[in-house]
Amino acid sequence: MPDRVWRGAAAAAAGVLLHVAFPPRVLWWAAVVAFAVLWSALRGAGARRSAALGFVFGLAFFLCHLRWIDDFLGRDFGPAPWLGLSALMALFTAGACALVPLVARLPGAPVWAALLFVLQEAVRGRVPFGGFPWGRVAFGQVEGPYLPLAAVGGAPLVSFAVVATGFGVAAWLVRPRDPRRAWPVLPLVAALAVTPLVGVDAQDGERVVALVQGNAPDVGLGLLDERGTLRRNHLDATADLAGAVRAGEVPAPDLVVWPESATATGERDPALDRAVADLGVPALIGVLRRVDGVEENAVVAWDPRTGAGASYAKRELVPFAERVPLRPLASLVTPFADAPDLRAGTAPGVLDVAGTRVGVGICYEVAYDAVLRDGAARGARLFVVPTNNAWYGRGGMSHQQLAMARLRAVEHGRAVVVAAVSGVSAVVRPDGGVARSTGLFTAETLVGTVPLRSGTTPATRWGGLLELLLVLGALAACAVGRCAGGPRAGGPGGRPHRAGAVQRAVRPSGAGTPGASARTRNRCAGPS
């Protein structure tokens, strides 16, 4: 098989394997295999070929992982939004892989290459248009042994550990008898060592929380015309919950949570007032509302006696949906091109309700590190994540988002309550386990007891700083690799070569590190 063909096929297979690692499957180990296969595909490739292979890897992954985009928009806009977003995201993995030949010149090359993936995830989560942090490697590890690392360094550290393990295993397999290459077991050992940091016991009492999943029709974009249905469904489900409590069929809750955008509301809403008064306990209601003539996506604390109170407005708005950049072109990929932008909130997501402080992240925000970290740092004892995934059909989107909430639970040592319009709603323990959950496109209520916790994890204190250090490490490795000269065949241990010489395509025994291109002109030093 031609070299170019097998490398491309391996990169594509690695991308598919990475997707397989994510929920609803429990094949977390597939991510390690994926990065081992990718490292093998990159071995010996120069910068251009590595970039192309990285693009193939990223495209294969995102086409599988974001298939729900086509479920949402494909009927009206064709595959262009799905293909375009997948290709754009693949450019970031292409950039990371293009830099692998630089760091492959350094001792411990798999570690530095893993840092490049942390770098691309950090950049991808911020640009363009506020970024798109979906599909981070860490989000596929909620069923695996690497999850406790989230309590130390959040998603960046988990991603680094998984990628470093995969890359390291591939390099080790080239020379399996060399004990110095057995270091890929260290990330797993570290994860097991920090497991005691993952606390689950209540530190500040408990709360009984009820989730209302009123359901929505599975009609994709047709949901734009179903706001009345969503409101009616959730009012009906809330009335049923109140009746079940009075009948003693379920425990009386301390707090009731509605999903994101379950209703539109104004300054006064007598129907909601009556519904919450009938419950007799406070509720967090996900609403679309107008404030000073501008619409917000918000969560409002609703008191059974006084009605609407404090609120939190979503800070991280979804590009091309809740806010629309590039409006002249946006009509090609979104039905919201002519809709005014929602107003982004500026205040941190914390609300004092039901006698405790609750951290709030609305839907898409759970993918961003800072939103719930801010809540935990400001004293939140419990996290609430209202969401509306009814747009995206029965694909993997809801399960992918629930995985993010599970990682956040471990990251900050908090129980997480996920309330979804049409599922999956869930009660998540502080160790990331799912205590109770609903199905998709069903009308259900969940009532569960959650611990309130006030302890602060290392990730809450220093997670942002650790990500910065990992990113700086990647950049420093690239700088050192560039000054180190031409790639070394076989990675660490290659002897210096005279500057200006042209390397022949010779790979000494034990070659196992990407970056040894077949023909390259050296700047400072190169392989023998």
DRENZA-774853 format. One record per residue (C-alpha): x, y, z. Coordinates in steps of 0.02 Angstrom, whole numbers, padded with zeros to 5 digits, always signed. Example, Ala and Ser with C-alpha at 12.3 -4.5 7.8 and 13.67 -1.06 7.14 Angstrom:
REM DRENZA-774853
+00615-00225+00390+00684-00053+00357
END
This chain:
REM DRENZA-774853
+00000+00000+00000+00070+00172-00045+00139+00268+00104+00020+00414+00080-00131+00300+00076-00095+00201+00234-00051+00358+00331-00213+00443+00278-00315+00288+00318-00233+00273+00489-00267+00457+00528-00449+00439+00478-00468+00280+00580-00391+00369+00730-00520+00509+00714-00664+00385+00713-00589+00292+00861-00580+00453+00960-00766+00483+00931-00805+00305+00986-00728+00346+01156-00866+00471+01195-01034+00438+01281-01159+00363+01265-01029+00227+01238-00913+00178+01381-00761+00141+01273-00648+00273+01353-00492+00174+01308-00527+00199+01123-00455+00376+01143-00287+00305+01197-00287+00188+01048-00337+00332+00934-00186+00436+00982-00070+00287+00971-00129+00259+00792-00112+00444+00752+00067+00446+00818+00109+00299+00706+00034+00389+00556+00137+00545+00593+00302+00452+00615+00428+00512+00489+00312+00643+00413+00365+00822+00382+00266+00975+00431+00156+00983+00277+00111+00801+00277+00083+00805+00465-00037+00951+00442-00132+00855+00309-00141+00701+00419-00199+00807+00565-00336+00879+00456-00393+00705+00404-00392+00650+00586-00491+00802+00643-00614+00793+00499-00652+00610+00531-00678+00645+00716-00788+00798+00699-00894+00727+00557-00941+00586+00674-00949+00689+00832-01054+00832+00762-01175+00728+00661-01316+00806+00763-01283+00972+00675-01353+00893+00518-01502+00827+00616-01535+01007+00667-01504+01102+00506-01487+00974+00367-01669+00971+00316-01670+01158+00276-01487+01198+00238-01415+01034+00176-01250+00965+00243-01155+01130+00225-01165+01184+00410-01111+01012+00471-00971+00994+00343-00913+01173+00363-00903+01169+00553-00816+01000+00550-00687+01062+00425-00657+01222+00524-00627+01123+00683-00511+01005+00588-00399+01152+00548-00353+01162+00732-00297+00980+00739-00204+01009+00575-00110+01153+00656-00064+01048+00807-00001+00905+00701+00098+01024+00589+00201+01069+00742+00236+00888+00793+00394+00876+00685+00466+01023+00784+00441+00945+00955+00488+00772+00890+00668+00831+00894+00663+00841+01083+00685+00707+01217+00516+00647+01278+00435+00698+01113+00264+00618+01149+00243+00729+01303+00276+00889+01205+00164+00831+01064+00024+00801+01190+00045+00981+01248+00011+01035+01069-00161+00957+01082-00194+01053+01242-00140+01209+01149-00259+01179+01004-00404+01143+01123-00367+01305+01216-00364+01406+01055-00515+01317+00981-00614+01356+01137-00586+01543+01113-00579+01582+00927-00663+01619+00812-00819+01706+00880-00790+01651+01059-00734+01476+01011-00814+01304+01003-00746+01194+01144-00853+01044+01098-00764+00877+01076-00618+00905+01194-00529+00741+01230-00568+00755+01416-00755+00751+01385-00740+00572+01323-00661+00509+01484-00804+00516+01609-00813+00325+01616-00626+00301+01627-00487+00304+01757-00417+00473+01701-00571+00568+01764-00502+00604+01940-00367+00714+01861-00506+00839+01827-00505+00881+02013-00323+00935+01995-00317+01022+01826-00488+01015+01745-00516+00967+01565-00343+01024+01503-00251+00904+01619-00365+00757+01575-00342+00790+01389-00153+00801+01411-00145+00638+01508-00245+00540+01379-00151+00607+01227+00019+00585+01311-00025+00405+01354-00077+00364+01176+00073+00446+01096+00189+00369+01226+00121+00194+01202+00151+00205+01013+00330+00262+01040+00356+00126+01171+00294-00012+01056+00433+00025+00933+00561-00024+01068+00460-00120+01198+00614-00189+01287+00679-00017+01331+00617+00016+01510+00646+00202+01489+00501+00207+01368+00379+00132+01493+00332+00304+01560+00158+00305+01476+00093+00214+01630+00130+00369+01735-00026+00471+01687-00136+00324+01737-00040+00301+01900-00060+00488+01934-00248+00478+01903-00264+00334+02025-00158+00427+02152-00269+00581+02153-00432+00483+02166-00444+00522+02353-00462+00706+02307-00633+00668+02232-00752+00696+02378-00935+00644+02377-00996+00671+02555-01109+00815+02603-01015+00956+02689-01157+01081+02710-01311+00971+02719-01418+00907+02577-01559+00968+02466-01698+00873+02382-01706+00937+02202-01843+00903+02074-01809+00917+01887-01952+00952+01769-01932+00883+01593-02091+00937+01506-02037+00871+01335-02048+00946+01161-02093+00881+00988-01946+00810+00890-01964+00931+00744-01791+01012+00730-01808+01191+00669-01995+01174+00686-01966+01205+00871-01962+01390+00828-02151+01381+00815-02176+01276+00972-02141+01398+01114-02320+01384+01172-02306+01195+01175-02149+01200+01281-02228+01318+01407-02388+01215+01418-02292+01051+01437-02187+01117+01580-02333+01197+01670-02428+01033+01656-02278+00931+01717-02256+01051+01864-02439+01031+01911-02418+00842+01904-02264+00855+02016-02360+00959+02144-02500+00830+02143-02377+00686+02166-02298+00776+02314-02467+00804+02397-02511+00622+02370-02348+00567+02451-02291+00480+02292-02125+00575+02287-02027+00667+02422-02064+00852+02442-01924+00948+02354-01827+01095+02424-01796+01163+02248-01875+01136+02077-01778+01163+01916-01848+01198+01743-01744+01180+01584-01670+01317+01476-01794+01425+01379-01942+01320+01438-02051+01474+01428-02054+01653+01372-02101+01775+01508-02119+01959+01545-02108+02067+01699-02260+01977+01771-02316+01799+01741-02470+01749+01842-02469+01571+01775-02292+01541+01834-02332+01626+01999-02475+01503+02026-02372+01352+01973-02229+01390+02093-02349+01439+02233-02435+01271+02210-02267+01185+02236-02236+01288+02391-02046+01291+02363-01931+01402+02259-01894+01359+02079-01761+01402+01951-01851+01438+01788-01764+01441+01619-01839+01585+01521-01825+01692+01367-01868+01869+01420-01850+02047+01362-01755+02171+01471-01750+02351+01412-01810+02293+01241-01674+02161+01219-01702+01974+01236-01601+01870+01358-01581+01684+01390-01592+01679+01579-01627+01578+01735-01741+01665+01859-01759+01619+02043-01948+01609+02071-02012+01621+02249-02180+01539+02293-02235+01698+02384-02150+01844+02298-02131+01780+02120-01984+01820+02005-01824+01872+02092-01638+01867+02057-01581+01802+01888-01430+01747+01787-01415+01786+01601-01315+01670+01489-01140+01737+01458-01074+01619+01323-01197+01637+01180-01201+01510+01039-01124+01584+00879-01243+01589+00730-01391+01553+00844-01401+01667+00995-01284+01792+00917-01246+01801+00732-01076+01856+00666-01047+01883+00480-01230+01920+00449-01212+01942+00259-01155+01760+00247-01246+01687+00395-01408+01656+00299-01319+01514+00210-01298+01414+00370-01423+01473+00500-01608+01515+00513-01567+01651+00639-01478+01768+00518-01618+01898+00526-01650+01880+00712-01578+02008+00832-01438+01949+00944-01478+01901+01121-01392+02004+01254-01251+01914+01343-01246+01921+01531-01099+01994+01623-01126+01935+01803-01059+01767+01866-01181+01623+01874-01224+01613+02058-01398+01625+02136-01448+01612+02318-01602+01503+02325-01676+01368+02438-01559+01416+02578-01399+01384+02480-01292+01458+02342-01315+01378+02172-01193+01391+02026-01279+01405+01856-01215+01368+01682-01343+01370+01541-01330+01233+01409-01181+01272+01295-01090+01357+01440-01049+01191+01522-00916+01165+01387-00822+01321+01446-00704+01301+01593-00729+01474+01668-00918+01478+01691-00941+01346+01826-00766+01379+01895-00824+01556+01933-00976+01486+02022-00874+01368+02130-00749+01505+02171-00894+01615+02229-00959+01487+02350-01084+01382+02250-01128+01223+02345-01221+01144+02199-01221+01165+02010-01376+01178+01900-01364+01161+01710-01530+01197+01622-01525+01151+01438-01633+01135+01283-01568+01001+01165-01735+00967+01082-01670+01050+00923-01543+00911+00892-01648+00755+00880-01602+00587+00952-01417+00592+00908-01271+00603+01027-01279+00787+01072-01373+00767+01237-01257+00627+01295-01104+00728+01247-01166+00877+01348-01208+00768+01499-01028+00704+01493-00966+00883+01510-01075+00908+01664-01005+00748+01738-00827+00809+01715-00873+00976+01795-00941+00883+01946-00771+00803+01977-00675+00959+01929-00756+01062+02067-00819+00929+02186-01003+00976+02166-01162+00882+02126-01235+00938+01959-01419+00945+01915-01450+00941+01727-01627+00991+01677-01664+00966+01491-01822+01008+01394-01827+00839+01308-01684+00743+01393-01562+00688+01445-01597+00761+01618-01492+00693+01761-01436+00705+01941-01246+00690+01942-01147+00649+02099-00987+00745+02143-00884+00597+02082-00961+00610+01908-01076+00461+01926-01256+00476+01868-01377+00445+02011-01535+00461+01905-01573+00509+01726-01715+00520+01600-01736+00464+01421-01746+00568+01264-01910+00648+01210-02008+00593+01361-02108+00693+01489-02032+00651+01658-01990+00725+01827-01843+00670+01933-01830+00696+02120-01663+00665+02202-01562+00710+02355-01396+00797+02320-01253+00839+02439-01203+01020+02465-01014+01042+02463-00904+01191+02503-00729+01118+02483-00619+01190+02348-00523+01078+02228-00352+01120+02154-00440+01138+01986-00556+01272+02056-00409+01368+02129-00278+01348+01995-00360+01267+01842-00343+01422+01735-00161+01442+01783-00122+01260+01745-00198+01275+01571-00089+01428+01542+00067+01333+01597+00026+01187+01482+00001+01306+01336+00164+01397+01374+00250+01227+01384+00189+01185+01209+00250+01351+01140+00418+01335+01227+00440+01159+01157+00409+01224+00981+00536+01363+01006+00668+01244+01073+00631+01119+00936+00654+01252+00803+00822+01303+00872+00874+01121+00891+00880+01104+00703+00824+00966+00586+00719+00819+00642+00804+00669+00719+00771+00500+00645+00724+00393+00791+00687+00540+00904+00794+00568+01060+00970+00504+01047+01006+00552+00866+01184+00617+00840+01214+00793+00775+01242+00813+00590+01336+00949+00498+01229+01101+00458+01168+01110+00280+01182+00924+00244+01037+00837+00162+00967+00690+00258+00939+00528+00167+00785+00425+00205+00871+00312+00331+00783+00263+00491+00894+00182+00623+00827+00039+00726+00712+00101+00862+00644+00246+00761+00479+00285+00841+00457+00472+00843+00364+00577+00715+00461+00714+00631+00597+00617+00541+00553+00669+00364+00621+00574+00217+00715+00722+00144+00748+00880+00241+00877+01020+00247+00942+01053+00423+00968+01222+00504+01068+01182+00662+01075+00997+00696+00999+00840+00627+00999+00652+00629+01147+00548+00587
END
